């Protein structure tokens, strides 16, 4: 970051490598964003787009991040004038006209709590535009051409509305406004160092409000859906890259007089990694397919069911694949022994860059609570005080909220394809039993216990859904022996961590008290 020129004038020039700059042209020419909107493959266009990113991300030098923001911005834009001005550039295949977009949401008090942490204000001007004033703590894609950001509109009396109801979404053309946007500092990050991330002071930058007052968070929903899928695809791509490298290394590296490929324990470890990687990929691609169908096809009962499945599947995909990618890539480094710890091999960078995926677009706990919120809202209950429980757990399972009921129906439909095949019967049955166990445990929990167990609930649903996808794939006539074995291996894992923990009392009020005692023993604090 070059903040001053030789004459002491503030310039805030962001210096990036020519390779980073060239990535913009490559992205435009390959149509990484355009392919999702030109609809060459109809409802399969999103699947095609995310398959592109799955192959691109491991070699993209983190340029997939600004492209994810750009993809989300293109999906969010609805105003006709803005659509005509920005949308063609965000989805262009011409490097000369292609724009990228940022996403400036996080502030000093914020993080995932944008409702409680956003302090940036927007002052309306006579021409209908707004002047923004605020401090953005973590700006993704700092060198983007445009950005979307949240702010609170100041009324005629100088007041703003607190909470979610006070937030509106704004479109800001970054180019030409550098004098009103001060680059305070670049973040010194654990990973993603190729990606410029800065703290920004916005001092009167001109912006356009692109939603109704107080609809900022809801207007971000489509953007969040896409960026969460992007994050999971990035994580799945990293998993595939490290597994491919470790597999190749096993055919070259000799230890104790034999190649690693001839050590059964080593191959067993690689097989476990391969199963996880295949499951991550099939989950990410199926969610992308479901999104494409929602965007392109007319409303039917089937589409309504898939909409509810997608509402659960997106946070499940992001939280599970991102979380597991970190441990898998770490395991991958171990496959190289000491060389996996040497910077010159470039292997440690893969781990550092993967670590962020469990933080981007919501941490594991935030996404787990999002799953819980989706279930409760589907039941027509307040997301903060709902309970899904009665005296008859079996009856409750039959009267599940729509998102869980449709999730259950979807899993059973996929699993049914393997029940008639001898080599998949055990796996299919395990999945059905696991699904019933999870739902029965869930409806028996008090609201506070549901909150406390949200992560285990999310992990259970994710593992069951991934298992269903693998069984469905393995039941296809063109499935290979490896496809079948992948499904079998996956279904041997603990599919119901919610039940496993609930049965030993992990979510009781006593356990909650003991958690506090355990964590804060000897530590002085006040609630």
Secondary structure in CASP SS format (residue, H / E / C, confidence):
PFRMAT SS
TARGET T0000
AUTHOR 0000-0000-0000
METHOD secondary structure of the structure
MODEL  1
X C 1.00
X E 1.00
X E 1.00
X E 1.00
X C 1.00
X C 1.00
X C 1.00
X C 1.00
X C 1.00
X E 1.00
X E 1.00
X E 1.00
X E 1.00
X C 1.00
X C 1.00
X C 1.00
X C 1.00
X H 1.00
X H 1.00
X H 1.00
X H 1.00
X H 1.00
X H 1.00
X H 1.00
X H 1.00
X H 1.00
X H 1.00
X H 1.00
X H 1.00
X H 1.00
X C 1.00
X C 1.00
X C 1.00
X H 1.00
X H 1.00
X H 1.00
X C 1.00
X C 1.00
X C 1.00
X C 1.00
X C 1.00
X H 1.00
X H 1.00
X H 1.00
X H 1.00
X H 1.00
X H 1.00
X H 1.00
X H 1.00
X H 1.00
X H 1.00
X H 1.00
X H 1.00
X H 1.00
X H 1.00
X H 1.00
X H 1.00
X H 1.00
X H 1.00
X C 1.00
X C 1.00
X C 1.00
X C 1.00
X H 1.00
X H 1.00
X H 1.00
X H 1.00
X H 1.00
X H 1.00
X H 1.00
X H 1.00
X H 1.00
X H 1.00
X H 1.00
X H 1.00
X H 1.00
X C 1.00
X C 1.00
X C 1.00
X H 1.00
X H 1.00
X H 1.00
X H 1.00
X H 1.00
X H 1.00
X H 1.00
X H 1.00
X H 1.00
X H 1.00
X H 1.00
X C 1.00
X C 1.00
X C 1.00
X C 1.00
X C 1.00
X C 1.00
X C 1.00
X C 1.00
X C 1.00
X C 1.00
X E 1.00
X E 1.00
X E 1.00
X E 1.00
X E 1.00
X E 1.00
X E 1.00
X C 1.00
X C 1.00
X C 1.00
X C 1.00
X C 1.00
X C 1.00
X H 1.00
X H 1.00
X H 1.00
X H 1.00
X C 1.00
X C 1.00
X C 1.00
X E 1.00
X E 1.00
X E 1.00
X E 1.00
X C 1.00
X C 1.00
X C 1.00
X C 1.00
X C 1.00
X E 1.00
X E 1.00
X E 1.00
X E 1.00
X E 1.00
X E 1.00
X E 1.00
X E 1.00
X E 1.00
X E 1.00
X E 1.00
X C 1.00
X C 1.00
X C 1.00
X C 1.00
X C 1.00
X E 1.00
X E 1.00
X E 1.00
X E 1.00
X E 1.00
X E 1.00
X E 1.00
X E 1.00
X C 1.00
X C 1.00
X C 1.00
X C 1.00
X C 1.00
X C 1.00
X C 1.00
X C 1.00
X C 1.00
X C 1.00
X H 1.00
X H 1.00
X H 1.00
X E 1.00
X E 1.00
X E 1.00
X E 1.00
X E 1.00
X E 1.00
X E 1.00
X C 1.00
X C 1.00
X C 1.00
X C 1.00
X H 1.00
X H 1.00
X H 1.00
X E 1.00
X E 1.00
X E 1.00
X E 1.00
X E 1.00
X E 1.00
X C 1.00
X C 1.00
X C 1.00
X C 1.00
X C 1.00
X C 1.00
X C 1.00
X C 1.00
X C 1.00
X C 1.00
X C 1.00
X E 1.00
X E 1.00
X E 1.00
X E 1.00
X E 1.00
X E 1.00
X E 1.00
X E 1.00
X E 1.00
X E 1.00
X E 1.00
X E 1.00
X C 1.00
X C 1.00
X C 1.00
X C 1.00
X C 1.00
X C 1.00
X H 1.00
X H 1.00
X H 1.00
X H 1.00
X C 1.00
X H 1.00
X H 1.00
X H 1.00
X H 1.00
X H 1.00
X H 1.00
X H 1.00
X H 1.00
X H 1.00
X H 1.00
X H 1.00
X H 1.00
X H 1.00
X H 1.00
X H 1.00
X H 1.00
X H 1.00
X H 1.00
X H 1.00
X H 1.00
X H 1.00
X H 1.00
X H 1.00
X H 1.00
X H 1.00
X H 1.00
X H 1.00
X H 1.00
X H 1.00
X H 1.00
X C 1.00
X C 1.00
X C 1.00
X E 1.00
X E 1.00
X C 1.00
X C 1.00
X E 1.00
X E 1.00
X H 1.00
X H 1.00
X H 1.00
X C 1.00
X H 1.00
X H 1.00
X H 1.00
X H 1.00
X H 1.00
X H 1.00
X H 1.00
X H 1.00
X H 1.00
X H 1.00
X H 1.00
X H 1.00
X H 1.00
X H 1.00
X H 1.00
X H 1.00
X H 1.00
X H 1.00
X H 1.00
X H 1.00
X H 1.00
X H 1.00
X H 1.00
X H 1.00
X H 1.00
X H 1.00
X H 1.00
X H 1.00
X H 1.00
X H 1.00
X H 1.00
X H 1.00
X H 1.00
X C 1.00
X C 1.00
X C 1.00
X C 1.00
X H 1.00
X H 1.00
X H 1.00
X H 1.00
X H 1.00
X H 1.00
X H 1.00
X H 1.00
X H 1.00
X H 1.00
X H 1.00
X H 1.00
X H 1.00
X H 1.00
X H 1.00
X H 1.00
X H 1.00
X H 1.00
X H 1.00
X H 1.00
X H 1.00
X H 1.00
X H 1.00
X H 1.00
X H 1.00
X H 1.00
X H 1.00
X H 1.00
X H 1.00
X H 1.00
X H 1.00
X H 1.00
X H 1.00
X H 1.00
X C 1.00
X C 1.00
X H 1.00
X H 1.00
X H 1.00
X H 1.00
X H 1.00
X C 1.00
X H 1.00
X H 1.00
X H 1.00
X C 1.00
X H 1.00
X H 1.00
X H 1.00
X H 1.00
X H 1.00
X H 1.00
X H 1.00
X H 1.00
X H 1.00
X H 1.00
X H 1.00
X H 1.00
X C 1.00
X C 1.00
X C 1.00
X C 1.00
X C 1.00
X H 1.00
X H 1.00
X H 1.00
X H 1.00
X H 1.00
X H 1.00
X H 1.00
X H 1.00
X H 1.00
X H 1.00
X H 1.00
X H 1.00
X H 1.00
X H 1.00
X H 1.00
X C 1.00
X C 1.00
X C 1.00
X C 1.00
X C 1.00
X C 1.00
X C 1.00
X C 1.00
X C 1.00
X C 1.00
X C 1.00
X C 1.00
X C 1.00
X C 1.00
X H 1.00
X H 1.00
X H 1.00
X H 1.00
X H 1.00
X H 1.00
X C 1.00
X C 1.00
X C 1.00
X H 1.00
X H 1.00
X H 1.00
X H 1.00
X H 1.00
X H 1.00
X H 1.00
X H 1.00
X H 1.00
X H 1.00
X H 1.00
X H 1.00
X H 1.00
X H 1.00
X H 1.00
X H 1.00
X H 1.00
X H 1.00
X C 1.00
X C 1.00
X H 1.00
X H 1.00
X H 1.00
X H 1.00
X H 1.00
X H 1.00
X H 1.00
X H 1.00
X H 1.00
X H 1.00
X H 1.00
X H 1.00
X H 1.00
X H 1.00
X H 1.00
X H 1.00
X H 1.00
X H 1.00
X H 1.00
X H 1.00
X H 1.00
X H 1.00
X H 1.00
X C 1.00
X C 1.00
X H 1.00
X H 1.00
X H 1.00
X H 1.00
X H 1.00
X H 1.00
X C 1.00
X H 1.00
X H 1.00
X H 1.00
X H 1.00
X H 1.00
X H 1.00
X H 1.00
X H 1.00
X H 1.00
X H 1.00
X H 1.00
X H 1.00
X H 1.00
X H 1.00
X H 1.00
X H 1.00
X H 1.00
X H 1.00
X H 1.00
X H 1.00
X H 1.00
X C 1.00
X C 1.00
X C 1.00
X C 1.00
X C 1.00
X C 1.00
X H 1.00
X H 1.00
X H 1.00
X H 1.00
X H 1.00
X H 1.00
X H 1.00
X H 1.00
X H 1.00
X H 1.00
X C 1.00
X C 1.00
X C 1.00
X C 1.00
X C 1.00
X C 1.00
X H 1.00
X H 1.00
X H 1.00
X H 1.00
X H 1.00
X H 1.00
X C 1.00
X C 1.00
X C 1.00
X C 1.00
X C 1.00
X C 1.00
X H 1.00
X H 1.00
X H 1.00
X H 1.00
X H 1.00
X H 1.00
X H 1.00
X H 1.00
X H 1.00
X H 1.00
X H 1.00
X H 1.00
X C 1.00
X C 1.00
X C 1.00
X C 1.00
X C 1.00
X C 1.00
X C 1.00
END
